[in-house]
Amino acid sequence: MVQPANILTAPGESARTEAVRVQRANLVVPGLQCAGCIARVERALLDCAGVRAARVNLSARRVRVEWDSAKTSEDKLIAAVEVAGFEARALDLGDHHTASEVDQSRILLRSLAVAGFAAGNVMLLSVSVWSGAEAATRDLLHWLSALIALPAVVYAGRPFFNSAWMALSRRRLNMDVPISLAVILAAAMSLAETIRGAEHAYFDAAVMLLFFLLAGRTLDNMMRNRARSALTELVALKASGATVVDETGQRSWRPMADIAAGMRIMVSPGEKVPVDGRIVEGYSDLDRSLVTGEAAPDPVGPGAPVEAGTMNLTGPLKIEVIAAGDDTVLAEIVDLMTAAEQGRARYVRLADRAARIYAPLVHLAALTTFCGWLWWDGNLNHALLTAIAVLIITCPCALGLAVPAVQVVAAGKLLRKGVLVKDGAALERLAEIDTVIFDKTGTLTTGKPRLCAMDAMSSEDLAIAAGLAQESAHPLARALSVTLQDRGLKPAEIDAVTEHPGHGLEGKCNDQLVRLGNRKWCGTLEPKTDDVHRGPELCLCIAGKPPRVFALEDDLRSDAAETVAALRARGLRIMLLSGDRDSAVAAAARQAGIAEFQAGWKPLDKAAFVQSLQAAGHKVLMVGDGINDAPALGSAHASMAPSTAADIAGTTAGLVFLGSRLHVIVEAISTAASARRLVRQNFAFAALYNLLAVPVAIVGLATPLVAALAMSGSSLVVTINALRLRLNPLTIGRSK
C-alpha cells in the first residue's frame, strides 16, 4: 500500500513536486528473525538508488520504506529484499495476521510432532541394539530405524534446511547452517553404515537432535507471535474520506486525498473526526481519549479545536479543516509508533548476542577436526564421524533452549498471578528498568467516576437528578444514576427529556423546567481555585431554585500506594504523567505517594518525555491504558497495560495484567529479574558444557551417539534450571 509522503523540500524543487515523487510503503518480510536480519534488510534497501529511509519492525515482521519514485519502484525494493535472502511483499492493512506467519507456526508444530514421534520410536529400536543385538537382527533394526528416521528428518528438518539454504545462497552464515549439517551428515552417515552392515548407526542422534531444537524454536516462535503490532489498529482510526460542505451548502463525500486545509466538513454523531480542525458550527461531546486519555467526554462548541481520530458522540459538527492526511495529530502518533517499534526492534536479545559468535566457532571446530583426523590417519570415514560428533555435541540445543525455556516458565508463573506476557523479549527488558511511569485514569485509578460530594438538597431534588441521569449514556450521568439508585432513591418521572450536545439534559417535572449538565448550562458560576474538585462535575438546575453541584472523582486502585512504595523500595524512580487537569493529577499523585508528576500532557508529550529519559541512559517502564498512551508505551524500554486498556494500548504493551491489583507490577519485575538470572546461568552452563565436551569430541572419544546423548543431557539440565523459577523469586536471587 503506497502513499505520498510529506517531507522537506530538496533544494531547487517545489514542495508539490517533492510530495509526488517521494513515496512511502510498508513491506511484509516474514523471514525476519534477529538483529542480523534487521541490518541485512535495511542495508539492502538503503543501497537501492532513491531510497531515503528504511526501518524494520522485527515483532511485526515489517519494514517501512521511503523512496524517490523517479529513481526506483516498490517492485524493485521487494526484489532487493529478496536478493538479500528474504521473502517480501506489500502490506495489506486489512490483514492482522499474514498467511506466511500462520503457516510458519503450523510448520513448526507439525515438525515438532513428527520429530517427537520418530525420536521415541527410533530410541525404542536403539535399546535393542544397545542390549546386544547382532548380525541380521541388528541390521533389521537399523533398517527399521532408517525407514522411520529418514522421512522424519526430511519433513521435520525443513525449518532449519530452508533457513540454512537461504543463508548459504546469499553467502552468509546463521545458526541453522551447523544444525542442518549435523542432522544431514548424521542421517547420511547412518544410512551408509546401515548399507554396509556396520555395527553402529546414528539415526537416533539425528531425530533426537531435531526434536530438541524444534522444541526450542517452537517455544521461541510462540513467544514472539504473542507480540502484535499496534500500527494496523492505529491506521484503522484514519478516515478514508469526509463529507465536504461547499459555499452553497451542498454536501459531497470526498476521499481524504482531496481534502485540503480551509475546506469545511460535516461530522455526524457516532463518526470519527477525520481531520485536525476548528469547530465553526454545532455543539457536541467529543471522546478525546486519543489525546487526553480521559474517559469523560469533552463538551465542545464553536471555536473549539478537534483532532483526527477523536469520536463525535452527540451532535453534528461543522469543522474547518486545518490539517488532513499525513499532517494530522493522528498521523504524528502513527509515525511516532513506527519509530518506537523500530527502537524496540533494535533491542538485541541475549540469545542473539550469543549466536553472533557461536556459528562461526562451530564450523571452525568441525572443519578443524575433520582436516586434522584426515591428515593424522588418512581414514575418511573416521574423520567424518568425528567431525559429525563435534557438530552434534556443539549443536546449540542448550543455547536454543536457554531463553525460551525460562521465558515459558516465567510466562506461566506470571499468568497464574494475572499477568499475560505477550513478548518474550519484554521480560528481558523489564528486568533492566530503573524508572516507572504511570498514567492516571484507568491505570493508577479505576477509570470509573464515582460521586464523592454534593450540595445539600432534598430527596425530591435528588430523585429529579436520578430521573434525568438515567436518560443519558454519558459516563458521568451513568455514574450519578447508579450511585443515587444504590442509595435507595427512586428516579422521578421526567417528561420531554432532551439531550443538548455539549451541555446536558433538559426536561420537565411537574411542569417545571429541570436541567442536568455543566455549570454554564445550569446558570451557575465556575468554582473558585481553592474550591476545585478533584474530578468532573454535574449541576442540577430546577426552576425557582439555586443550582446544585454533584462532584465526582476517580478512585485510586486499592493497592496503588502499596505498589508505589514497593517499587520505590526496589530503588526505582516513580513518575505520573496524565492528560487530566492539574488538580486531579496532583490529588492522585499525593494519595499514591508519587512526588514527580505532570498534568495536561498529550500523547506526543508523553512519548517525547519517555524518549528523553532513555536518551539520558534510563530504562523506562511505562504503565498506561489509553490510546493516548500507545506512543509512550511503544517508546518505553518495557511496557504494561491493564486488561481494560484500549485495544491499541493493550496491543502495544509487552505485558498485560488481568485483574485490578497493581501490585502484580512488582511481582512481574521480580520474576523478570529472576528469569534474567536463570538465563545467564543457562548460558554459563552451555559455555561450560562446550568447553568440556568439545575437546572430548575433537580427540575422537565421543561417537555421534554419545554426542547426541550429551547434547540431550545439556538440554535437560537447562530445562530443569528454568523450572526453578516456579519457586519464590527471592529464593533465586535478585539481579539488581
N, C-alpha and C positions, 0 to 999 in steps of 0.2 A: 504494500500500500504506500504509494508515493505522494508526498505533499510538498508544496512550495515551502521553503524555509525563509524566515526573516533573519537577515544577517546584516552586518555592517557593509556599507558600500565600498567597493575597491576603488582606488584612485583612477579617475578618468572614466568611470562608469556610473550610470544613473542607478538609483535605488530600484527603479522599476525593472531595468534590465537584469540587475543582480538577483532580484526576487524570482524572476522567471528562470534564470539559468541554474540557480542553486536548488538542488532537490534533497529531500530527506526521506529515509525509509528505515523500517525495521525488518531485519532478516532473521529467520529461524535457523539456528545451527545446532541440531540435536546432539551432535557428537562432542560437544564441549564437556570436558571432564575436570580440568585442573587449571592452575595458574599458567602453566606452559601453553595450554591450548589458547588461553586468552591472548598471550603475547604473539603466538603464531598467526592467529586470525587477524588481530589488529595490524600486525606488521604487513600481512599480505594485502590488506585493504589500503593501508596508508601508502604502500608502494605503487598503487594504481594512480595514473595521471588524473588530476582533478579532484581527488578525494581530500576533503578538508578536515574531517573528523571521523573517527570510528571508535565506538565504545561498546565493549562486550558486557552483557549481563549474564553471569555464569549460572545463577539459580534459575533464570527463565530460559536459558539456552538461546539467547538472542543477541543481536548486535545492531546498534543504531549507527547509521552512516549518513554523512552529508557530503555531497559531491557537486561538481560543476557539470551540468548536463551537456555543455558544449564539448567536454573532453572525454566523458565516459558515460556509461549507462548502467542501469540496475542489473541487466543480464551479464554485463562484463564483470561487475562486482561479485555476483554469485559465482561466475566462472573462476575468479581469482581465489575465492574461498575454497572452492572445490580443488583447485590446483594445490592449495596448501594442505589438502588431505581431509577436508570436512564437507559433509553434505550441507547444502544451504538452499533456502527458498524464501520467497517473500512471505511476510506475516499477514495472515488473515485475522483481523482483530475480533472476528466473531468466534474464533476458536480459543477456548480457555486451555485445552489440552491438545497438543498435536498428536496426530496418529502415530508418528515415529516414537514419541515418548511413551505412549501406551504400549506399542509393540516391543520396545526395549524392556519394559518391566515384565511383560509376558514371556519374552525370550529367556530372561534371567531365571524366572521362576520355573519354567519348564526345563531349562537346562539343569538347574539345581535338582529337580525331581529325578531326571534321568540319571544324572551323575550319582545321586544317593542310592538309587535302585541298583545301578551297576556296581558301585563300591561294595554294597552289602553282599551281593551275590558272589562277586569275584573273591572277596575276602573269605567267604564260606568255602569256596573251592580251594583257596590257597591253604586253608587249615589242613586239608587232606595231604597236600604236597608237603607242608611243613612236618606233618606227622610221619613221614617216611614213605610215601607212595613212590613206586619205582617203575621204570620201563614204560610198558604200554599204558598202565593206569595213570602214571604221571603225565604222559603225553596227551592222553584223552582229557585230563583235567585242564591242561594248558590250552588245548583247542577249544574246550568249552568256555574257558575264560576269555579267549580271543573273540569268540562269537558274541560274547556279552560286552566286552570292553571296547572293541574297535568301533562298532556303531555308536556306542555311548560317547567315545572320545570325539568322533566326527560331529555328532549333534551338540553335545554339551560344551564342546570347546569353541563353538562359533564366536561367542562374545570376545574371547581372547585372540582367536585366529584372525578375525576381521580387523580388530584394532591393531594387531601386530603387522598385518599386511599393509594396512593403510599407512602406518608409520614408516615401514621399510620402503614402500613405494615412493615416499616423499623424502627419503634419505635421512630419516631421523629415528631415534630410539624412544621406546617407552617401556613401562613395566611389563607390558603384555608380551614383549618380544622374548625375554628369557623364559617366561611362563610357557609360551607356545613351544619354544624349542625343547624345553624339558618334557612336556607332555608328548609331543610328536616323536622325539627321539626315544623316549621310554617305550612308547607303543610300538614304534618301528623295530627297535632292538628286541623287544619281547617277541614280536612276530617272527623275526629272523631266528631267534633262539628256539622258538617252537617248531619252525620248519626243519631245523637241523637236529631236533630231538635233544636239545641241551637240557641240563639239569635245572637251570633257573630261567624263569620268565618274570617280567615285572609289570604285568597288566594291572595288578592291584595298586602298584605305586602310581601309575598314570591316572586311574579313575579316582583314587583317593585324593590325589593332588588337586584334580579338577573340583571335586566335591568341596573341599575346604576353601579353595579360592573362590568358588561360586558363592559359597555361604557368605564370605566377607563382602564380595561385590554386591550381592543382593541386599544385604543389610545396609550397606552404604547407599545404594540406589534408593532404597525405601526412605532413608532419612533425607536424602537430597530432594526427593519428589514431594516431600511434605511442604517444601518451600515453594510458594507460587508467587508470581509477580503481581503487584497491585496496579501496574501500569495499564493493563487492559481494562480494569474496572474504572480507573480514573478517566481513561479516554472515553469510556461509555457515558460519562457525565456530559461530554461535549454534545451540543445540539447539532443536528445535520442541517438545520435551516431555521428561519424565523418568519413571522408574519409582519411584513413591512406596510406602513401606512404612508401613502404619498400626500402631496399638497392638497389634493382634492378630497382626501378622506378615504379613498379607495384602498382596500386591503388586498395584498397578494403574498403568497408564500414564496420565498426565495431561498436557495441554498446558501450556506454560510460563506462560500467563496464570493458571493455577490453582495454580502453585507459590508458596508463601509461606515466609518465614523461620520456622524452628522445625520444619518438616517434615523427614522423613528419607527419603533416596532411595538406590537401589542403582545403582551404575555397574559394568558388566561389563568385563572386559578387552577392549581394542580400541575402546571407546567414549570419546567426548569427555565431559569433566565439564561438565554443563550449568549449574552454579551456583557461586557462591562459598560455601565452607563449611568444615566441620571433620570429619575422619575420626573416626567413632565405633567402627568395626569393620573389620578387614581390614588386610592388608599388600600393597603393590604397588610397582611402579616407575612414576613419572609422567614423561612427556615435558613438561617445563615450559619449553621453549624460547620459548613465547609470552611468558613473564615474565622469564626469566633470559638467554635467548639461547644457553644452553649445550646442546650436543648430548647430553651424557651424561645418562641418565635419573636421576631423583632418587628414592631409596628412601624410602617413606613408610609410616606406620603410625598407630594411634590417637592422636588429638590433633593430628596434622599439619594445617595449613591447605591448602586446594586452591582453585584459581581456575577460573572458567569458561573453556572453550576449551582447557585442557590435556588431554593424552591419557593415559588409563589403559592401561598396557601389559600387565601380567602377572597381577594378581589382582583378584577382586571387592572392591569397597569399599562400605561403608555410610556415607553422608555426611549430617551435619546441615546443613540449609540456613541460611546466614547472609544471603545476598543473592541475588536472582534477577532475571531480565529486565534492565531498564534500570539496575539498581543494581549490576551486577557490574563487575569489573575489565575484562572484555572490552567491555562497553558503554561504559565510560570511554574505552577505546582507540578504539572506533568514533567516538565523539563528538570525540575529540581529532584523529583523522584528518580528520573533516569540517571542523573548524576550520582544520587545517593546509592542506588543499587549497584552502579558501576564501582563505587568506592568499596562496597561490601564484596563485590566480586574479586577485588584486588587482594582481599584477605587471603593469605596463604595458610592453608590448614597444615597441621603438624605432619600428617601423613604425606602431603605433597612435598613438604620440605625434605623429609627423609627420602622420598622417592627420587629426588633430583640427582642424588649421588649413588643411589643403590643400583640402578640398572646397569650403568657402565661398569661398576665393580664386579657384578655377577658375570657379565660377559667376559670380562678380562680374566677372572679367576678360572672360568670353564675353559676358555681358549688356551690359557697358560698350562692348565692341567693336561689337556689333550695333546698339545705340542710337546710338553715335557715327557709324558709317558711314551709317545710315539718315538721320540728321539732316544729315550732310555732303553726300551726293549724292542722297538720296532713292531709291536703287536697292535695292529689297528683296532681289533676287537676290544682288547683290554683298555686301550687309550680312550676309546669311545664310551665304554661302560663307566670308566672313572669320571670322564667329563660329564656324563649324564647324572651320575651320583652327585657331582658338585652342583649342577644346575638344580637338582631336586632339593638337596639339603640346604641350598641357599635361596630356595624359592621363597618369595616374600609372603608366605602364608601368615606367619605370626605378625609381620608388619601390616599385611592387609586387614587382619582381624583386630589389631591393636586399638584402632579408633572406633570402628563400628560396634565391636562387642561391648565396649564401655558405654558408648552412646545409647545403644539399645537398652542396656540395663538401667542407665540413668533416666532415659525417657520413660521406661516402665515405672521406675520408682517415683518420678515426678507426677506421672499420670495418676497414680494411686493417691497422691496428695492434692490432685486437682490442677495440675499444670500440664498443658499439651506442648510438647517440643516439636515444632514444625520443621526445624532445620538443624541438622547435626552440628554444623559449624557455629550455630548460635550458642551452643553450650560452651564451646571453646572461647568465644568472645565474651560470654557472660562471666567467665572465671577471671577475666582480665580487667574488669571495670573498676574505676576509682571514684566515679561520680554518678549519682542517681537523680534524674529529673522527673518530677511528677507533673502531669496535667491535673487540673482540679475537677471539673464537672464530669462525673461518671467514672473517674479513676480514684482520686483521693476521696471523693464524695460518692454518694449512692446514685446521683443523677436523677433523683426523684424529688421534686419540690414538695414541701410539707408546710402546712400552716403553723406558724410559730408565735404569732401575736396578732391581736386585732383590737380595734377601738371598742369601747363599751357600747353595746346595743341590745335591744330587746330580742326575745326569742322569735317574735313575729318578723323582725327585720332579718334575722339570720335565716329564717325559713324562705324569705324572698330571695336572699342571696343564693341559697341552695337551689331554689327553683330556677333561677337564671343560669347558674353554673352548670346544671345538668343538661342544658340545651346546647352546650358548646363542646367541640372536640379540642379546644385549646388546652395544652398541658396544665396551665395554671388553673383554669376553670375546673378541669377534671380533679386536680388535687384538692381544691377548695370543696367541691361537691362531695368527694369521698370522705374528707375529714368531718364536714358538718353532718353528713348522714351517719357516720360512725359514732357521732356523739348523740345519736338518737333523734335528730331533728328531721321532721317530715317536710320535704320541699313544698313550698306554696305553689298553687296553680297560677301560672303566668300566661297571659293571653298575648297573642300577636308578637311573639318573640322574633326580633330581627337582629342579625349579627352584622355590625358595621365594620368592615375590614380595617384593621389598623387602629381601631378604637375600642370596641367592646360590644356588649349585648344591650338591647333595649326592648322593653315590653311593658305591659300594663297589668297591674294587680289591684283589684277593687277600684278600677277606673283611675288609678294613679300611675303616672309615668315612673318607671324604675329603670335604672341603668347599672351595669356592672362592667367595669373596664379600667382604662388608665386614668390617672389623676386629671388630665386636661379634659377628657371626655366627660368626667363626672363633676367638673367645675370646682376642683379643689387645688390648692397651691402645692407646688413641689416642696418636699421636705427640706428643712434646714440641713446644713452639712453635718451637724452633730446628731441629727435625728435619722440619718440614712440607715435603713435596714440592711441586713447582710444580703438579703435576696430580693427578688422581684415583688411587686405589689399589685393588688386589685382593689378598686374602690367601688363602694356601693352608694348609689345616689337614689333617694326616694323623694318624690316631690314634697316640698314643705319641710324637709329635714336636712340637717347638715350632712355632707358626705362622710362615710365611714371607711376606714382603711383596713385591709387584710394584708398582713406581711407574711411572706412565705420564705422558706430557706431550704437549702440542700444540705442534708446532714452528712457529716464525715462517716466513712465506714467505721464500724465499731472498733477495729483494731488499728486504725490509721496511726495514732500517736505511738502505740506499741511498736508498730513496724518501723516507723521513722527512728525511734530510739534504738532499735536493734541494728538497723543499717548504720547508724552513726557509731555504734559500738564496734562495728567492723572496720572503722576508720574511713568510711565513705562520706563524701560531701553530698549533701542533700539540698535540692532546689525545687521550687514550684513555679511553673510558667503557665499562664492562663490567658484566655481571651476575655475573661469576665471583668467586671468593674473592680476598681482598686479596693473598695471597702469589703466586697465579698471575698476577694483573694486574700486580703490581709487577715480577715477573720479566720478563714480556713487555715492559713499558714500558722497563725497563733495557736489554734486548737491542736494542730498536728505537731507543733514543736519545730517548725521549719523557719529558720532565720532568714534565708535568702529567697526572695520571691519577686515576680514581675507580673503585672496585670495589663490587660488590653492588648496583648500580643497576637498578631496574625500568623498564619502558617509559615510564611516566609521568614518572619522574625524569629520564630522558634527554631526553624531549621538552620538559619544563619548563626544563631547563638550556639547551637549544638556543634556546628562545623567550626566555629571559632574556638570552642573549648578543645576540640580534638586536634585542631591545628597547633594548639599550645601544648599538645602531648597528653591530654587527658583521654581516658577511655570512658565513654558515657553510656549509661543505661537509661533509655527513655521509656517511660511508662505512660501510655496515653490510650484514649479510646475513640476519638473523633476523627472524621475525615480531615479536619484541620491539623491533626497530629501526624498524619501519614508522612509528610516530608521529613519531620523531625525524627519519627520512628525509623525511616529509611536511612537518614543521615547518621544516626547514632551507631556506636560500636556494637551495642546489643539493644534489644527492644522487647517489651512485653505489653500485652493488652488484655483487658478483661474480656470474657466471652460475650459480654453485652456490647462490645465495641461495634462501630460501623464496619461494614464488610471490608472496606479498603484498609482501615486501620488494623483490623484483625489479620488481613492478608499480609500486610507489610511486616507486622511483628514476627520475630523469630520464635516467641513463646506466648502462649495464651493461658491465663488462669481462669478456671471454670466456675469457681464459687465466688462468694462475697468477701472472703478473707484476703487482706493484703499481705498477711504475714507469709504467705506462700512465696512471695518475692525473696524473702530472706532464705527460705529453705531451698529455693531454686539456685540462688547464688552459692550457698554452701555445698549443694550437690554438684554444681558445675565445677567448683574448686576441687572437690574430691575426685571428680571424673578426670580432670586435667592431671592430677597427681597420679592416678592409676594409668592413664595413657602414657605418661612419661615412664612409669615403671615398666609397662609393656614394651616400650621402645628400648629401654635399657636391657630388658631380658632378651629381646630379639637380637640386639647387638652382641650381648654376651654369648648367646646361643651360636651365632655365626662365628664368633672368634674361636669358640671351642670346636664346633662341628666341621667347619670348612677345612682346617688343616687335616683332620682325620680323613675327610673325603679325598682331599688332594693327594695324600700319600697312598691312596688305594685301600684303606682299611674299612671302607663302607661301601657295600653294594647298593645298587639303586633301591632294593627293597629296604635295607637298613636305613638308607637316606629318607625314604618315604615315611618310615615309622618314626624317625627322629623329627621330621617335619611335622607330622601329625601330633607328636607329643608336645612340640613347641606351641602349636595352635591350641592344644588343650590347656596348657599352662596359662596362656594369655586369656582364654575364656574364663578359667577358674578365678584368675585375678580380677577380672572385670566383675564377677559375681560378688566380690567383696563389697561392692558399692551398695548392696542391699542392706548392709549394716548401717548403723548411725554414722553419718559423715564424720562426726567428731572422733570416731574410733579409727578412722583412716588418716585423719590429719588435715589441717588446713594449709593451703598452699600460699596463703598471703602472709 
